Amino acid sequence: MKSDLPKVMHHAAGRPMVEAVVDAARSVGCSPVVLVIGHGADLVRAHFAGRANTEFVMQMPQLGTGHAVDMARPLFEKGLLGEETLVLCGDGPLIRPHTLQVLLDTHRQTGASATLATAVIADPQGYGRIQRDSNGNFARIVEQKDASPEQLAICEINPSYYCFRTADLFDALKRVTNQNASGEYYITDVFELLLRDGKRVSVVDAVPAEDVLSVNTLEQLAEVSRILESRSSTNAGARA
């Protein structure tokens, strides 16, 4: 991002990206909201200081997405987390409350141990791919760095919207390894582990293609800001 500012604190449409994610989570009843912080931790703490039902956990060093989530284990062991846990990325401000509600509803209606929302996009470059078995059922998420040429051709991708049964999540995280191309602990490995345990993993194609955009460059940040401002204008027009 060519900046010392933590990526999630870069502004999109006038506010830090992570704030949009926190607001979406709260809109579907998430409490507490747990922010995993590392680089620029003080800035994130200061921005959310005084907000009710907000917890911070430190990830240092940063050993992957699964490691990040596992930093909240002490809160789980103290009984501070609910029976369900949403796991979201702080740099995904295009997230919509409606999408999270569909994810939660599917999770509850199917009695799943874990549920993920997917998207189908024309250019899947940079995203984890959703691999399905011969019957069309979810098999695993394959990160791009670990994908074969056949897997890279898959256009159903992982935009990183997850819901877990909290106890199952932390049980599976104990068994995640870093035997992959990045040498990191992936949260995405939890789904395959739960399937091996005989638990249900539900999948819902709930994320519109236009809501899928990772922010890794200033150009992408500008595009996300444009989309959010367009949404705001449309909503204002609808209310007028």
ZIGICOR-V840654 format. One record per residue. N is the residue number from 1. RES is the residue in one letter. PSI is psi in whole degrees, 0 to 359 (999 if undefined). Layout:
n | res | psi
N | RES | PSI
N | RES | PSI
This chain:
n | res | psi
1 | M | 359
2 | K | 44
3 | S | 151
4 | D | 350
5 | L | 136
6 | P | 140
7 | K | 317
8 | V | 345
9 | M | 358
10 | H | 143
11 | H | 136
12 | A | 120
13 | A | 41
14 | G | 3
15 | R | 160
16 | P | 141
17 | M | 318
18 | V | 333
19 | E | 323
20 | A | 323
21 | V | 316
22 | V | 316
23 | D | 320
24 | A | 319
25 | A | 316
26 | R | 328
27 | S | 338
28 | V | 16
29 | G | 12
30 | C | 127
31 | S | 122
32 | P | 165
33 | V | 125
34 | V | 120
35 | L | 121
36 | V | 119
37 | I | 158
38 | G | 257
39 | H | 129
40 | G | 28
41 | A | 321
42 | D | 324
43 | L | 319
44 | V | 315
45 | R | 315
46 | A | 321
47 | H | 323
48 | F | 10
49 | A | 136
50 | G | 357
51 | R | 133
52 | A | 149
53 | N | 45
54 | T | 128
55 | E | 152
56 | F | 136
57 | V | 142
58 | M | 133
59 | Q | 105
60 | M | 112
61 | P | 174
62 | Q | 108
63 | L | 22
64 | G | 171
65 | T | 322
66 | G | 319
67 | H | 320
68 | A | 312
69 | V | 323
70 | D | 343
71 | M | 343
72 | A | 4
73 | R | 317
74 | P | 325
75 | L | 320
76 | F | 315
77 | E | 335
78 | K | 359
79 | G | 22
80 | L | 352
81 | L | 153
82 | G | 185
83 | E | 338
84 | E | 145
85 | T | 125
86 | L | 135
87 | V | 120
88 | L | 162
89 | C | 136
90 | G | 347
91 | D | 29
92 | G | 66
93 | P | 353
94 | L | 358
95 | I | 141
96 | R | 139
97 | P | 323
98 | H | 319
99 | T | 317
100 | L | 324
101 | Q | 320
102 | V | 318
103 | L | 311
104 | L | 316
105 | D | 316
106 | T | 316
107 | H | 315
108 | R | 318
109 | Q | 328
110 | T | 354
111 | G | 36
112 | A | 154
113 | S | 326
114 | A | 147
115 | T | 138
116 | L | 147
117 | A | 140
118 | T | 172
119 | A | 152
120 | V | 120
121 | I | 157
122 | A | 323
123 | D | 97
124 | P | 7
125 | Q | 127
126 | G | 350
127 | Y | 153
128 | G | 145
129 | R | 146
130 | I | 111
131 | Q | 132
132 | R | 158
133 | D | 184
134 | S | 342
135 | N | 3
136 | G | 8
137 | N | 150
138 | F | 134
139 | A | 313
140 | R | 166
141 | I | 129
142 | V | 119
143 | E | 149
144 | Q | 318
145 | K | 337
146 | D | 1
147 | A | 145
148 | S | 168
149 | P | 322
150 | E | 319
151 | Q | 326
152 | L | 338
153 | A | 351
154 | I | 134
155 | C | 355
156 | E | 120
157 | I | 171
158 | N | 105
159 | P | 6
160 | S | 52
161 | Y | 110
162 | Y | 149
163 | C | 134
164 | F | 151
165 | R | 120
166 | T | 315
167 | A | 320
168 | D | 323
169 | L | 308
170 | F | 333
171 | D | 313
172 | A | 324
173 | L | 333
174 | K | 338
175 | R | 1
176 | V | 134
177 | T | 174
178 | N | 32
179 | Q | 77
180 | N | 178
181 | A | 335
182 | S | 346
183 | G | 30
184 | E | 164
185 | Y | 112
186 | Y | 133
187 | I | 332
188 | T | 338
189 | D | 340
190 | V | 323
191 | F | 314
192 | E | 322
193 | L | 318
194 | L | 321
195 | L | 318
196 | R | 331
197 | D | 356
198 | G | 14
199 | K | 159
200 | R | 131
201 | V | 121
202 | S | 149
203 | V | 134
204 | V | 127
205 | D | 84
206 | A | 354
207 | V | 113
208 | P | 147
209 | A | 325
210 | E | 350
211 | D | 0
212 | V | 107
213 | L | 112
214 | S | 142
215 | V | 103
216 | N | 354
217 | T | 163
218 | L | 329
219 | E | 318
220 | Q | 323
221 | L | 318
222 | A | 322
223 | E | 318
224 | V | 319
225 | S | 318
226 | R | 317
227 | I | 315
228 | L | 321
229 | E | 324
230 | S | 319
231 | R | 316
232 | S | 319
233 | S | 319
234 | T | 316
235 | N | 321
236 | A | 320
237 | G | 323
238 | A | 329
239 | R | 339
240 | A | 999
